[in-house]
Amino acid sequence: MSEDLEAKPRKSTSVMQRFIIYAAVLLIVFLLGLVPMWVRARAATKSLAEAEHKLALSRTQNDLASAVIDARRGDYEPARQALSRFFSSLSAETGSNSNYTDAQRQSLQPLIAGRDELITLLARNDPSSADRLSDLFVAYRKIVNG
């Protein structure tokens, strides 16, 4: 009988050791699958953020380009609306969470200062607004593209 009592603890210890080994192997296999997927997800997130940054800048520049083209064609109301969208997005982007660098934000402040005057010119259907918008577009591109 004493032999039976000694055999049971060994058997349960052996089962427990196997369970721990299987759990460890399972954990290692899980981590081997998880780590590469986590690295890919981080890279995709970074790539997405960069694409969103470029898209925001492109949309802002597109609004300004639309205003220039509309003003050249004599369509002052659509030009005014596009210019208003440009300045709204530019003002929103010059905050703390910005797509622009600090130097760009400093350079963009004088452009934002001329907002009311340009919108007023467009509201009055003033043909000189097209030239002013062209100058604004060139200045904006120089600031953003370096």
Sequence and secondary structure as in RCSB ss.txt:
>XXXX:A:sequence
MSEDLEAKPRKSTSVMQRFIIYAAVLLIVFLLGLVPMWVRARAATKSLAEAEHKLALSRTQNDLASAVIDARRGD
YEPARQALSRFFSSLSAETGSNSNYTDAQRQSLQPLIAGRDELITLLARNDPSSADRLSDLFVAYRKIVNG
>XXXX:A:secstr
 HHHHHHHHHHHHHHHHHHHHHHHHHHHHHHHHHHHHHHHHHHHHHHHHHHHHHHHHHHHHHHHHHHHHHHHHT 
HHHHHHHHHHHHHHHHHHTSSS SS HHHHHHHHHHHHTHHHHHHHHHTT THHHHHHHHHHHHHHHHHH 
